Amino acid sequence: MNPPTVLRRLLPHRAARARAAEDRLRLEHELAVSRQRLARWQQHADSYERQAVRTHQERAHLLAWLAALHPASAVLSPLDTEGTQRLCLVAGGWHLSWRVPPGDLALFTHVPSHPEHSAAHDATDLDDGPDQGSLIRRHTWLLACEATAHPGRAAAAPPAGP
């Protein structure tokens, strides 16, 4: 075998090995970058999950508070097919309701469970009227207007007893 033939046979193998080494380095770099991105997105996902849990807990506490503010109309409906109950109440003359998951029921021990009272809430079909969010915003606006129109009334102390 002459020397140029041997060189031609060796050079392509060296070039192929060099390309393979470059490809391996490039792939290792891409893998490292992908792992960094994954870790960053996992941190975002964990942060969003923690925020969602905090928001869910705050919602449950606010609903329990709202039920305490409306004791005359607040009731819990019986369990539905999904194992949740509904908090139903009347505010501003409107029937409002929210799902209460089983894990949050301990916050609602002050709310009675009356199937016959909650049936009136269930019969109210909010699909035919304004959505619940707009009802709440309207009622909040009316309460704010009343507080502005009568500022002393909200701050006045209750009359002293005999």
Sequence and secondary structure as in RCSB ss.txt:
>XXXX:A:sequence
MNPPTVLRRLLPHRAARARAAEDRLRLEHELAVSRQRLARWQQHADSYERQAVRTHQERAHLLAWLAALHPASAV
LSPLDTEGTQRLCLVAGGWHLSWRVPPGDLALFTHVPSHPEHSAAHDATDLDDGPDQGSLIRRHTWLLACEATAH
PGRAAAAPPAGP
>XXXX:A:secstr
  HHHHHHHHHHHHHHHHHHHHHHHHHHHHHHHHHHHHHHHHHHHHHHHHHHHHHHHHHHHHHHHHHHH TTT E
E    TTS EEEEEEETTEEEEEEE GGGGGGGTTS B HHHHHHHHH  TTSS  HHHHHHHHHHHHHHHHHH 
HHHHH       
